[in-house]
Structure formats: structure tokens, C-alpha cells
């Protein structure tokens, strides 16, 4: 009986092996997703890719094709061991898969065999991920990837030269890599600022902590955010997560840090590793615990109710009820504005007046005209009460007006942009987003905000392109700390681009005549305002009318602390 049971077990194992081989290259626990939208990028996805092994007698082209497919299988240790099977032994030792990802358009790969037997693969890149995990939109166009191969002693072809990194088509990418947020502080140490990164799901906690502690900040953000980790403090080992607790072992230099710095280090790590499934963090040096407590930070949340100007006044609209803001509502109504953005403390509002000038009004009844230049875009106000303005036809002439009325000229802002349609600062004051004309296309750019030691605005950093809008740009708003929404119009429709900064995008269509856009408490409460004085709220991929008689839909920059 024991012998029979052993034979049956062996047969069953062989059948399972054959079945798995037939399915290799496909996810073993979930279907392939049809792309990635901002709201679908949360939570660890349960995917496990097992790509094919090299087949005996495979041609050079088949070896290259199999190698590229094997980019979908980083393995439990993230070494891409299956992909290395397609490489000659010497090259397998030096190939570096974790230097980056080329994300291409599915079905557009073209394989060509050169006269010397080498293979060139032409791909249409839509985005890239660098060695820091930073996602960057790519200009659509063909990219050539060269491969050289040699026959080994056993007669099989193997790759002897190829670019570092892996290639993934855009439908497979979100099943292999996941979105995480590396947390920094704003220069005032009040806000946490997330920088979106993409890493393989396997061993994610180690990769996220390594990016925060051991690697440099993203280039475009390096002068706009700060970190509590000095350069001489490093993370020494991989990060185990046991019962939700991530254990971080730091170098001896961490013992030289004061309690404030250690508390801030812990705060950054806890915020960063929360996106990798950790509920708390334990700091150690040489396996000995370090005492630290997370510090309190300011929230960037906003009120759920829309903030509107109607014939009844200015305030929060909730069903049939209307709640004014003490002091500020009267000042806003008196200004008769066409655009309104309210500061987090609700003591100030930046408004566009009927004549196109920008004014700052206050809960104390003040109304100060701060910019009378022609064709100004809607103003934006930062956490320090600074109002930012810029003319449509002169994107480089950005002004930042302080609370005392002094004007700081932000030189060389938005280089190479010919016009600007809209501009909005993040609620933490570290990043500026804009819709600009670059070349012959309307693009969404974001730039880091650099300030002096006393929080005075100094400059905008070199912008990065994060998306493109259809038609003409109308307005832009921040949905949360990592996502902006850009409203545009063309012919008989309006479009809304929801764009993760450092990630992919989603586009929905709305009726024509939308004039402004405002974020809500969640991405699901994104709102549009139309020329018909109606407010429309997002419901899935549709827009439903939720209010009428609204003269201006205001944007909020936070809530009072």
C-alpha cells in the first residue's frame, strides 16, 4: 500500500508540474490587469510570475524573447534568477536588473537579427523607472535594445551582452512592481511629503527603507524637502517585518543623533513603511533598541463639503445647509471674485476679481490687491499665506506675494514654456503643478519649491513632465499629496486627467463647458464647476450634478489645526 501511495504521489506531482509549465509566464493567483489607474495602485497585489526557462535548441531570437519575458519574474529575493538563465554564466554575474525598468506598449516589440547574429529589439517606451524607483513618463517613440549572443559549449545560445534593467509591458508592470511612498519633511518640519517610488513587491520593506535611508532624494525634489537622516547614517541589513513591526538596524553614527532627529527618523520610516505593510517600526543599532517616538505632523486633509460662492453667500454647502466661514465669508462676498482659493487656517483667501486682478482677502475684513498684471491665471496660496501669481503669456514671470505685501520675483520659472493655463501649489507648500504649453502640446508639469531659511519663496526647481492634456488646459488642482487633476476642454467635451506624480494616469470625460475643478476629501469626491453654475461630482467614471446656483467653486488648502 505504501509503495502504491508513493507511485500515486509521484504521478500527481508530475501532472502538477506539467500543468504549471503550461501556465508559466502567467500570474499564478490573479488575472492580468488591463493597466493601472491611480486608485488601483494601493494595496499589495497577490501576483506570482514564473516565467519560462530557456528551451533546448532555442534560436538567438527566442532566447532574447524569453529573456525579456522573464523580466516579469523577480523572484522572492528580487534577483531575477529566472532571467539570468538566459545569460552566459560570466554575464549573469554582472547583469544588474535593478537599475531600472523600461515600460513599453504591448504588441509593439519588433525583433531584428543583424548580420553578425546579434539581435536588436525595438520597443515603444511609455515610461521608465530608475534605480531609485522613480517613475518617469517617456516621450512615445521607438527605443532600440541591442543584444549579443554566443553559443555555449553545450551548443545552446546565451546572451553575452545587454543593457542593465528589465523590460515590462504596461499591462504587466503593475503586477510586478507596486507603488510605495518614501516620506520626507517639508523644510519647516511640519508636513510629511510623500515621494512615489516603484519597487518589486518581493522584499518591499527593505527596498523602501533603503531608498529613504541610504539613497539620495529625487533630483527634482532635493532642494524642496528635507530628511532627518544625515549622510553618515545608513541602514545595515534587510528589513524583516514581524507581526507588522519593521526592524531597522542603523549604523553606529545614529547614536550621535539627538532625540529630535531620532524622533523624526522614526516618523519618516513609519510613514514610508506603512505603504509596504508595516504598522510600526523598531530602531536598533547593533541589535540594541534605540528610544524614539514619532512626532506629530500637520495634516493636508480638507473638508468633505464643497466650498462655494452662491447668491446666499460664501461657505460650505452640505445638502440644504450652508455654513459660512467666520469673518472670511463676508470678505470674499465683498470681493465679488471669479476664482477663490482658501488657506488652510481659513484666515486668508486668494481671489481673482472681476477685472482680472488678484487680491488677498482676510477674515479681518482686509482686501489687498496684490497683482494687476494682465491675463493672470487663478492664484494659489501656500501654507505660509504666500500668494503665487503668473500671467498666461509669461510663464517665467511668477510672483510670490508675502503676508506683508512684499513681492518676491521667482526668476526663470517654467523654462521653455510658451504659455501657462493654470498653476496650483501643493497643500504642504513643497511642489507647484501647472498646465503649460511646451512645444505644440499642453503638458502637466510639476516643480519643487525652494525656500530660504525664513520660509521665503526663492525659486521653482527644474520641472518634470508628468502628463499631457487633451485640448486646451483650463484648471488644475491637488487631489491629495501625490495626485493632481487637470481639467481641459476641446470641441464639445471636457476631460479630466488624474495624474499620480511619479505614476500612471487616468482620464475621464465630462460635458462641455466645465470651468474649474476642485478636490474633495477623497479622490472619489473630485468636483467640477460648469458655466451653467452647477457642480458635478465624480461617481466612478461618470460625473453627476450635485448642486446648482454655484457662482464659484473654491479650492481648499487644508483645515485649521
N, C-alpha and C positions, 0 to 999 in steps of 0.2 A: 504493500500500500504506500509505504514511504517513497519507494522508487517511482511509482506511478504519479504520486503527488509532485515529485521533483520534475518529472518529464512534463507534466501539465504546466507547472510554473515556468519552465524554460520556454515552452511553446507560447504561453501568454506573453512573456517578456519579449519574445521575437516579434509577435504580432504588434505589440505596442510600439516597439522600435520602428517597425516598418511604417506604422501609421504616423508616428512623429516625423519620420524622414520625409514622408509625403507632404507634411504640412510645414516643413522647415522654411524659415523666412517669413512666416506669418505669425502674428501675435497669438500666444497660446491661451489667453484668458479673456480677450475682449476683441471686438471687431475693429478694423482700421477706421479711424475718424476721417471725416471729409474736410479736414482743415482745422483751423484754430481761430476762435474768436476771444476777445478779452475776457468775457465772463466764463469761458470754458477752460481758462488756464489756471484754475485753482484746484487744490487737492491733488495728491499723488495718484496718478493713473496706474491701474493694475495691468501693465503690459509686460510681456517677457518674450523678446525676439530670439529665435535660434536660427541664424542663417545657415545656408547650405555649406558643407565642406567642399573643397576642390574635388572635382570628379576626375577619375583616371582618364588620361588621354585628352583632357580638355585643351582646346586651342588657346593661343595667347589672348584672343578677344574674349573667349569665355572665362578665362582666368581674371581678366580685368573686370568684366561684368560681375563676376561672383564676388570679387574684392569690394566693389562699390556697394553691392547689396549687403555685404557683411558689415558695412558701417552702421546698420540698424541694430547690431548686437554688441553693445559694450561689455556685456557680461557682469557678473556680480562684483568684480573688482574694478571694473571700468578700464580694463587693459585692451579691449578689443582683440582677445586671443583668437577668436574665430577668423577675424580679418587677417591676422598675422599668418594664418595657414596658407594664404595665397602669396606670401612673400618668400623670397630666398632667405635662408637662415641668417646670413650676415645683415641683410637689410631689415629683417624682422626685429633685430636687436636695436636698431637706431630709429626706426619709424616712430613718429610721435603723433598719435591720433588725437590727443587732447589739446593740440594747438589751435583748433578751430573747426568750424563746420561750414560747408557751402550748402545752402538750401536752394534746391533748384525746382523748376517747374516739371511736374511729372509728364512723361511721354516725350520730352524734348531732347533726350540724350541721343547723340549721334556718335557712333564708333567708327573710326577710320584707321586702317592699317597702313603704316608708312613702308617705303621700300626696304628699310633696314629691319623690318619686323617689329618696330615699336608701335604702340597704339596711342592714338590721341582721341580723347573723349571730349566732345563739345557739349557743354551744359548751359542752360539758361538760368543764371543765378537770380533769385528773387530776394535773398537776404544772406547774411553771413553772421556767424558767431565767432568771436575771437577767443584767445586763450584766457581772458578774464571772464568769459561767459557773457560778454556784451553783444546784444543783438543789433544789427545794423541793416537797414533797408538797402538793397543793392539796386543800381540802375539796371533795368532789364536789358539783357543783351548776352550774346554767347561768350562763354569763357572756355578756353582750351586747357585740358588737363593732360599732360604728357606722361606716358608710362613706357619704361623699357623692361624687357623680359629676357631671360636666358633659360635654356633647357638645363635641367639639373642632371646629375649622374644617373638618376633613375629614368631619365627621358621625359620627365614632366616639366612643363613650363611654369616658371615662377617669376614674380615681379622683382626686379633689382633696383628700380628707381621710380619714385612717385612723390608727389607733394605730400607734406605732412597734413594731418587733418582728415576728416571724413566728409563724404557727400551724402546728403539725405534729401529725398524729395519732400515737398512741403506738406504732403499728407501724412508721411511717416514721422517727420520731425517731432511733433508734439507727443508722440507715443514713446519716443526715446529720450527726449530732453524735456525738462519741466521748468516752469518759471518760478524763480525764487527772488527774494528781495534782500539785498545787502544794505543794512541800515547805518547811516551816518547821522551826524548832528548838523544843524544849521550853525553858522558862526556865533550865534548868541547862546547856544547850548539849550535852547528851549524846545525845539522841534526835532523829531526824528525824520530823516529824509531817506526814503527807500530808493535804491538803485536796482532796477530789474536786471537779473542775470539768468542765464540758461545753462543748466548742467544736466548730465545724465542722472536718471532717477536713482541708480545704484550709488550708495555711499554719499548721498546728497549732503548730509550734515557736515561731513569733512570738507567737501568742496566749498560750501557756503562759508564756513568758518575760515578756511584757508584764504578765500577771496577777501574777507574782511580784515583778517589779522596780518597775513603775510604778503598780500599783493597791493599794488597801488590802486588808488581810486580811478574811476573812469576819467579819461583825459578831459572831456568836456565839462566835468563836474569838479575837478580837483581844486579849483580856486573858489568854489561856491559852498562847499561843505567841509566839515572838519571831523576828525576821528580822535578818540581818546587813546588809541594805540600808538605809542611812539615807535619810530622805525626800529629800535633795537629790541623791541618785544616781539617775539614770534610764537607761533603755535608749533609744538614739537612733535605731535603724533596725530594719528587719525582720531576721529571723534566718535566714540561709542554713544549710543542713545539707549539708556536702560530705563525702562518704565517711564519713558518720556523725559528723562533727565539727560541732557547732553553734557559730557565730561570734557572740559577743555584744559589741557595741560600747557601752561605757558613757560617761556624761558625764564631764567633766574632774574633777568632785568625787570620783570614785573614787580619784584619785591621792592624796587626803588620808587614805585609809583605811590602817590599819596592816595588817601581814601576816596577823594573826589574823582580822581582819574579811574580808580578801580571800579567805583560805582558806575561810571559812565561806560567803561569797557563791558561790564556785565549787562548794562542796558542795551548796548548795541548788539551784543551776542544774543540776548534773549529775543529781541525783535527780529533779528536776521534768521535765527534757527527756528523760530515759530513757523516760518514758511516751509521748513524741512521736517516738521512733525514733532519738534521738541517743545515740551511745555515749560521747562525751566533749564537753567544752566548752572553747573558747578565748576568753579575755577580752582585750579591747583597749580602748584609749582613743585616739581619733583614728587608728585603724588600727595603732597601736603595741601590741604584746603586753604584757600585764601578767603578772608571775610570780605564780602561786598554785598551791597543792596542796590537794586535798581532804583534809578532816580525818576521822579515824576516829570513828564513831558507834556507840552501843550497839544491838545487835540486839534485836528483840522476838520472835524466834522461840521456840518451845517444843519440848520433846522430843516425838518422834513416838509413843512408847509411852504408853498411858493410865496415869495416876497414881491408884491405888486403895487403899482400905482393905478388907482381907479378914480372914478368920479367921487367915490366915498372917502378917498384919502390914500395914504401910503402905509402899508403894513403887511402882516402875514394873513393869507387867505386860507381858511380851513372850513370847507363846506359853506354854510351861510354866515359863519362868524368872521370877524375882521379884527385883527389885533395890531394896533399901531405900535411903533417904537417910541417910547417917551422922548420928547424933545426933537429927535431926528425926523420923525414923520412930518411934523409941521414945516421944518426947514426944507425938506425935499419937495413937498407940495408947493411951497412958495417959489421954488426954483423953476417950476414947470419944465422938468427935464424930459429929454427923449431917450436917455440911457442912464442907468443907475448901477453903481457897484458899492456895496456897503462893507465897511471894515468889520473885522472880527469882533471888536468891542462894541460895535453899533453906536459909536460916538461920531463917526465921520462917514461921509458918502462922497464918492467921486461921481460927478454927473456931467452929461453933455446938455447944454442949454439949447433952446430953440434956435438961436443964432449960430450954433456950431461951436461956441466957445466952451471950454471945460472949466468947471468950478468945483470947489470943495466946500461942502456944507457940513455944519456940525450940529450936534444935539444942543449946543448952547445958543443956537439961532444964527450962527455965523454963516456967511456966504461970501467966499473969496474966489473971484475969477482968477485962475492961475495960468491959463494959456488961451490966447486969442488967435493963434495961427490958423490959416485957412485949411479946411478939409482934414480936420483931426479925426482919427479913429476913436472909438469909445475908450475912455480912460480906464485904468486899472489901479487898484490901491493895494499896497503891501502891508504886512503885519505891523510896521512901524509908522503907519499913517502917511507914507510917501506915495504921491500920485504920479503915475507914469503916463506920458502922452507922446504922440508922434503923428505927423501929417501923413496922409495916404501916399503922396507922391514923393516923400522924402524919408524913406525908412531909416536912414542913418542919423536923422536929427531927433533922437529920443531925448526928452526932458524928464527929469525926476524932481518933483517939487516937494520939499520937506514941509513939515508941520508949521515951521516959522515963515513959510512962503519963499524961502531961498530956492533957487533953481540950480540943479546940477545938470550940466550938459553931458550926455553919455556919448562920447565920441566913437565913431567907427562902429556903431551898432548895425546889425543885419547887413554885413558886407555882401556886395553883389546882388542884392535885392533891388529891383527897379520900383516896385510899389509894395505897400503893405495894406491889407484889408482889415486886420483885427489883431489885437495883442492882449494877452492876459497873463498875469503873474500867478505863480502857484501860491497856495494859501500859507505855505511856510516861508515864502519870500526868497527861495533859492533858485528858481527857474522861471524863465519867461518863454511862453509859447506864442507863436504868431502864424498868420497865413500871409505869405509873401508871393510876389511874382518873381520867379527865378528862371531866367531864360524865357521860354514861352509857356511855362507851366505854373500853375498855382500850387505851391507846396506848403506843407506844415513844417515849420522849423521850431526847435527849442534850443535855448542857450542858457548857460549858467549865469547867475547874477553875482558879481563880485562887489563886496562892500569894504569900506575902510574899517579900522579898528573901532570907530564910534558908530558903526552901522550905517554910515552914509553911503549911498549908492556910488559906485565908482565906474563900473563898465559892465557890458554884456560880453560873455566869452564867445569864442567861435561857435556858431550854431551848427547843429546836426540836423539832417533831414530825417523826419520820422514818418512822413506820409505825403500823399498828393490828394487834392480835392477835385471833384468834377465841377466844371463850370467856374463861376465867379465866387470867391470867398466872401462870406457875409459876416460871420461872427465866430468866436472861439471861446471855450470855457473849460475849466478843470472839473472833471467828474470826481476824482479822488487824487491821492498823492502820486499815482503813477499813470493816469489816463486823462487825455484831453479829448474833447469832442469839437469838431469843426463843422459849421453849417455853411453850405454853399448852395448856389442856385444856377439852373440852366434851363433855358426854354420854358417848359411847362411843368417843372418839378423842382423840388428841393432835396438835397442829400445831406445826410449826417454821417460823418466819418468819426468813429470811436477808435482812438489810436493809443495803444499802450506805448509809453516811452521806453523803448527797448524791447519791443514785442510786435506781434502782428496786429491787424486791424479788422474792423467790421464796418460795413456800410449799410444804412437803411435809407429808404426813400420816403419823402413826405410830400404833402401837397405844395403847390407853388405858393409863393407869397410869404414864406416864413422869414421873419426879420431879425430874430435874436434867439439865443439858446442859453439855457442855464442848467447847471447841475442840481441834483437833489441830494437827499441823504444817502441814497444808493444809486448805482448806475441805472436801476430799473425806474427811477423817478426823474430821469432826464426830461427836460421840458423845452418846448418850442413856443415862440410867440409869433402870431401871424399878423399880417396887415389888416385882417378882419377883427382885430382886438380880441382874439380868442387864444387861450393857452391849450397846448396839446401835450399830453404825457405819453411816454413810451410804454407800450404794452407788448412785450415780446418784440416782434419786428414791425409792429404797427404803431400808429400814432392816433390816440383818441382825444377828442375835445373834452377838457375837464373844467374849463372856466371861460366866461365871456366878459366883455366890458373891461378888459385889461388894457390900459393905455401903455404901460411899460412893465415888462418882466425884468426885475432886478436880479443881479447875481450877488451871492453872499460869499464872504471870505472867511467865515468861521462863526463861532458863537462866543459870547463872553465867557471868560474863565471864572 
